[in-house]
């Protein structure tokens, strides 16, 4: 007698992981979602971290899209190697939040500025918003980014990666460059000229 097996579709591993992650996040208060979601990624096996990152963000978008930027930022803190993937995935799922995602992730870990480059690869036309997100998190880069942006044709997609690399190098060079003696002497001379031009400022109030 032949036995008959009931043929049922077997869920793919990614589907099983998504269902499991979704189950872990159901009922979690919105303020706690980023930390809980990031914990799922950090606790995943090395070989599963990429899929865990993708599925976590899929679940978060489905449950509470407003927590996506904070979730990406928390993943960047606790699983730095997943920061770029998290940013790219988040932007692909929530392109309207590209500014907030960039600002939150770069602000969480300024050394992970590469997340902005990943976001730009997914959403090339959002270069201005992405760079503004970086500026909000790292204000010292503003003058260099503004200078480089101005060199591009209006309306063109900005080369975010190149702009970030050049602006970072310019900022580091400026901050590390020692002030020359000539500059110091010039500043002192200008200060002396100002005082001589306005003796009342140096002699104090008169009665």
Secondary structure, DSSP 8 states (H G I E B T S, - for coil): ------------HHHHHHHHHHHHHTT--HHHHHHHHHHHHHHS-GGGHHHHHHHHHHHHHHHHGGGHHHHHHHHHHH-GGGHHHHHHHHHHH-GGGHHHHHHHHHHH-GGGTHHHHHHHHH-GGGHHHHHHHHHHH-GGGHHHHHHHHTTS-TTS---HHHHHHHHHHHHHHHHHS---HHHHHHHHHHHHHHHHHTHHHHH----
